[in-house]
Amino acid sequence: MTEKIRNLSFIVHNGREIPRVTTELCFADRLGGWAVRWSIRRMKYTVKPGIYAVGNPNGESVVLVSANYKLSFDALREELGGLDAWIIVLDTKGINVWCAAGKGTFGTDEIVHRIGLVELEKIINHRKIILPQLGAPGVAAHEVKKRCGFSVVYGPVRACDIIDFIRAGMKATQQMRQVHFSLYDRLVLTPVEFVMGGKYMIFIMAALFILSGIGAGGYSSDLVMSHGFRSVVNLFAAYLSGAVITPLLLPWLPGRSFSFKGFSVGLVVAVVLFSLKLTGSRLEAVAWIFLISAISSFLAMNFTGASTYTSLSGVKKEMRVAVPLQIIAGVLGMGMWIAGRFI
């Protein structure tokens, strides 16, 4: 199911009716983008693959290539005010350009296939298409040229630079080629991770809340109220450590691996909770150190695919080492926490 494009009109070019999109996003577009940031209908936020017009393009107008993830499509068209251009939307299965390039859906085969389907050679007179730089890992430019006759030109990293790039004769400055992972870039990623893992964390919180009533003297509602709420607070702190605090502080945290960065934040948070007397007995305090550090470390690794800090091979290498250690720490922590119920 695809999203409806608001304010859609049509132009007739070379005897064909082609949909034309505006460069101004309406309230519904911005609301949809906000919802997706919070993981609402995230995998269904797509536009129909094909070719779209911006302004009043002709046979000499530039051709830009985008993913069918609507957030990516909207980010591009919003920056094209005053430009006459064509946009080819690939079927990336609702995945953004960078991730789709890694998964192969923003790749050589789909580009060649889509160019053929829209009959691009009948729409434009030149033989150049502009791809976002972040799509480069999935594309073999020489294969595209060989198979369909169109040359690939890699545009800037950010859509906001596309008009300057075109006006400069499709020449990118060093600044246009640099990939940043600023505080804002990291901040906008946290809601998705926070919501996606939230349902699992709520289940774990509920389970520990109920189990907190178990003690040497049997099951007690008083223990549930005292130890249960403390467990919920500690788990929530662990969740914030890995899903929010770690990505926000990423550049300043020690180590290169995300798992270690998350571990270090979790360790500090556990110490703070201990100083606030929220970790219980000494045995429980040690248990929470293991649990909070393990949870924070695991959640922090979710940001590896969204950053410029690591590579696919680096992620795999890190996971081979980190995940077993996280499991061990989690099991030890849980064992100590259960033992603490009877001591």
N, C-alpha and C positions, 0 to 999 in steps of 0.2 A: 504494500500500500504506500503510495507516494503522497507528499504534502501538496496541497493546492497552492499554486503560485498566484499571489494576489496581483491585481492590476495588470493582468496578462492581456496583451493585444497581439495582432498579427501583421506581418508585412508580406508583400508579394515580391519575390525576387526570382528572376529567370523562370517565371511561370509557376513558382512554388510558393505555398503559403507557409511561412515560418513564424513560430511564436516569438514575440518580442517582450522582454522583461524590462522593468524600470530599474533605475539605480537607487531609488529611494525605498528604504525598508519601511513598511507600515507597522502599526502597533502589533498586529498579529504575528508578523515576522519576528519582532523583537521579543514578544512573549514566548513564542516557540523556541527561540534561541535560549532564553533564560531557563525554560523548562528542561531543555536538553542538558544544559549545564548542571542541572540537578538530577540528571539521569531519568527524566520522565520521557518515555517513548523514544529513547535515545537511538535504538536500532531501527526505528521506523521513520526517522526524520530524513526523508530522502526526496529528491526531485526526479522526474522522469529523464532517463538518459536520452541524449539526442543533441540537436543543435538549436541554439537560441540567438536572437539578435538583440543587440544593445544599441539604442539610438537608431540611425538610418545607415546601416552598413551597405557596402557594395562589393564588387569583385576584388577591389584592392584593399579592403579593410583587413585588419589583423584578426587572427584566429587564436583564441585563448582556450586552454584545456583545463577542465576542473573535474573534481569528484562529484558524485551525485549525493553526497552528504550535504544536506541543505545548509548547514552552518558554514561549510567551506564555500558553497555556491554563493550564498548571500554575502560572505566576506569579500568575495571577488567582485560581484556586480555592484556592490555599494561603493567601490572605489573607482568605478568607470564613468562617473558623471562627466558629460561633455565629450565622450569618446564614442565613435561609431565602431563597433566590433562584433565579431561572432564569438560565441562561447560553445565549445563542444563539451558536453557533460558525459563522462564515462560511467559505466556501470561498475562502481566500486563496492557494491553491496552495502551501501550506507556507511562506508568507512571513509575517514578523512584522508587527504592526499598522502601524508607522511606514513601513516599506518598501512594504508592500502598499497603503497609502493613496497613496503616490507612484506606484505602478504601476497603480492602478485596481482591484485585486482586493478591497481593503477600500474599497468605494465604494457609492454610492447604489443602483445596479442590483442588486448582490449582496444588500444589506440588504433591499430590497423583495422580491426573489426568495425569500430565505430565510425572511422573515416569512410569506410566502404558503405556502411548502412545509411549515413547521411548524404552520401554522394558529394563529398566536399569538393571534388574536382569540377563539379558542375555549378558550384556556388561562388568560388573564388578563382581569380586568374593567376595568383602566385602559388608557390608551393612551400610555404613556411607555416609552422604551427608553434605557438609559445606555450611551453610547459612550465609549471611551477618548479623551482629548483628542488624542493623537497620531494618531488616525484622522481628524481633522477635515479635513485637506487633500483627502481623497478623497470627502468626503460633502457633498451639498447637502441640508441639513436640511429646507428648505422643500419640496424635491421628494419627500423621504421622506414628509412629512406629506400632501402632495397625492396621492401615488400609493397609499399604503396606510393612511393615517389615524393613523399613530403619530408622536408628537412625539419629537424627538431631544434628549436632555440630555447635554451633554459632562461626563464625569467628570474626576477628577484625572489628572495625568500618570502617577503611580506607583500601582500596584495596592495598595501598603501603606496608601494613604490612602482607599481606597474605602469602608470601613465608617464612618470619621469623616465622609466626604462625605455618605453616606446619612443618618446620624444628625443631621446639620446641616440636614436638609431639602433635600438635593441642592444645597447651596450650597458652592462651593469657596473656600477662602482663597487669598490671593495666593501663599502658599508651595506650595499644591497645583497651581497653574498654572505654576510655574516649571520649566523644563527644565534640568537640570544635566548636565554632562559631566565628572564628577569623575574623580579618579585611578583609583578602582575601576571606574567605567564604561569607562574607556579600557583598563584592564588586562584586563578580561574579553573584550575584542574581539581582543586580540593573538594568542591561540592560533589562532583561525580563519584570520586572514590569514597567520600564520606557516606553518601546515600547507598551506593552499591554494596558496601560491606555492612551497612547498618542493620539490615534484616538478620544477618547472621549474628551480629553482636548482641542484638536484642534477645535472641534466643539463648545465647550463652549467659547473658546477664540474668535472664529469668531462671535458667537452670541453677546457677550459683546462688541466686537469691533463695530459691526453695531449699537447696542442699545445705544452706547455711544453718538451717534449723536442726541439723543432725549433731548430736553431742554424746558424750559418754553416758549421760543420763537419759538418752532417748531423744525424741524429737520435741523441740520446744519453740513455741511461737515467739517467745522473748528473744531467743537466739536469732530467729529470722529477722526480727526488727532491728537488732543491733548489728550483727555480723552481716546480715543480708544487704542492708543499705550500704555498708562499708565496702562490700564486694562489688556492688554496682558502681560505686564511685571510682574504685580502683580500675575496674574494667573500662569505664568510660575514659578515664585518664590515659590508659594504655592506648585506647582507640584514637584519641586526639593526638597522642604522641606520634604515632605512625602515619595517620591520615592527614594531619593538618600541620603540626609543629615541625616535623621533619622536612617536608617540602618547602615550607616557608623559610627555614633556616639553612637550607641545603648548602649554599656556597661556604658557609662559615663552620660547618660541622666537620669533625676530623675524619680522615680516611677518604678513599675513593669509592668504595662500594656503598650502595644504598642500604644494604642490610646492616652494615656497621654503623652508618649514620643513624639509622632508626634505633639500633641497639643503644647507642650512646645517649640519645634523647630519652629512651625508655628508662635507662639506668638513672639518669638525673631526676626524672619524674618520680621514680620509685623512692629515691632518697628523700625528695621533697615530701611525699606522702608519709614516709616513715617519720620525718621530723614533725609532721602535723598529727602524728599518732593515729593514722588512718589505716595502718597495716596490721594491727593486732599484736599478738605475741611475737616473740623472736622468731619462732619457727614459721609463723605466718608471714612475717616481714621478709624472710628469706624466700618464701614461696612467691610472694608478690614481686620480688626483684626478678626472679626467673620468668614469671608469667608476663609482667609488663614489658620487660626487655624483649622477650620472644615475640609477643604480639606486635609491638612497635616495629621491630626489625622486619617482620613479615610484611606488614602493611606498607612500609616504606618502599619495598621492592616493587610495588604496583606502579611506581612513577618512573621506572627505568625506561619503559617504552615511549614516554612522553618527553624525555629530556635529551639534551645534547651531551650529557655527561658520560654516556657509555655506548657500547655497540651491542649488536645481537650476540656476537660470540662472547663478549664480556658478560652479558646478562646470563647466558647459559653457564659460563664458568662460575659465576658468583652463586647461582642457584645450586649447583652441585655441592658447593661447600656450605652455604648458608642454611638451606632448608633442613638438612639433617640436624644441624646444630640447633635450629629453632624448634624442631620437634623434640629433641632431647631436653632442651630447656623447658619447653611447655609441659612435657610429661613429668619432669622432676618437680616443677612448680606445682602442678596439679596434685601430685602425690603428697607433697609437703602440706599443701592446703587442706587436703582430706585428713591427713594425720593430725593436723592442728585442731580438727573438730573434736578429737578424742583425748587431747592432752590438756 
